[in-house]
Amino acid sequence: MKVVIIIVVLVAVFIGYRLISSDKPITTDNIRAEFTSVAKDAAPGDYAKAEVKFQAGEWKEAIALYESTLAEAKGETRGNCMHRIGDCYRKIFDAGGGRENKQKALEYYEKFLSEFGDSKFAQQVRQRKSALELVN
């Protein structure tokens, strides 16, 4: 039951964020339209579970769930999976994981930037990639 509540809250926050970042007024019609848009681009598979694992700091488990979702994902969900996988590998590396985790993070950030270089998250991913490249 807790997982369902967390998923509902994550979806609500995501929709709210999309509305705020688009400068649309928060009205019932806009919320409904945003929800419909999110549903059309809905993350297949285990995306919501991956988000829960990511927030809990269970990065290896999150990677597996994001990767299973990535195979079927389209649009924004595909981009979110790529940069979240990169984030997971970066966090594992930052926590003392091997250099292979750094390399995997950089690979996923590069994949994201090659497909979604004009995304609203592109600048953030570029910054994370640049910072990670400076670490030995």
C-alpha angles and dihedrals in degrees: 000000000000091000091053091051091048091050092050091049092048091051091048092049091046092051091046091050092050091051094047094046091050093051090234116147113253101248132147091254093050092047090051091047092048091048090051090049092049090047091053090051090037116157110253121219120358105349096123091046089050090053090052091050091047092052089048091054092246092134101164091053090045091052092055091050094045091049092051088051094045093065091065102025124115135191120345093359090058091052092046090053092051097050093041091053088051089049091051093052090046091052091049089050092047089052091058101277119149127278089260087073090056090051092049091049091052091048093053093045089052092048089051093050093047092053102029105026091139095048121122086246096051096095091049091050091047090053093049091047092049093048092049092049089058092057116092 
